[in-house]
Amino acid sequence: MLRFLLIACVVVVVPLYGHANPTEETKENDFLDLVDGDGNVLIQARGVAGVNAEARAQGLSFPALGYWSPEGHCFVKPAPGDCNGVFKR
């Protein structure tokens, strides 16, 4: 029984590590790798809220694979500039 519980917990927790952290930006090189990924869509808008709104309008899958901006301000409120996000089609 304990073995089953342990396996169930691992099955639930491990996939969570594959998702982007929705409160911090992805490192630049990792983000560029996501942009080049097959079936991935790049969205650019003002701040993370704008990126998410545009992704929803386009019917893209959530959560985002990652967010990034050269100035590092995707999660600053109010957003001082553009943010980039990558989503699955």
Stockholm file with secondary structure:
# STOCKHOLM 1.0

chainA/1-89         MLRFLLIACVVVVVPLYGHANPTEETKENDFLDLVDGDGNVLIQARGVAGVNAEARAQGLSFPALGYWSPEGHCFVKPAPGDCNGVFKR
#=GR chainA/1-89 SS CHHHHHHHHHHHHGGGGGSCCTTSCCCHHHHHHHHTSTTEEEEEEEHHHHHHHHHHHTTCEEEEEEEECTTSCTTCSSCCSEEEEEEEC
#=GC SS_cons        CHHHHHHHHHHHHGGGGGSCCTTSCCCHHHHHHHHTSTTEEEEEEEHHHHHHHHHHHTTCEEEEEEEECTTSCTTCSSCCSEEEEEEEC
//
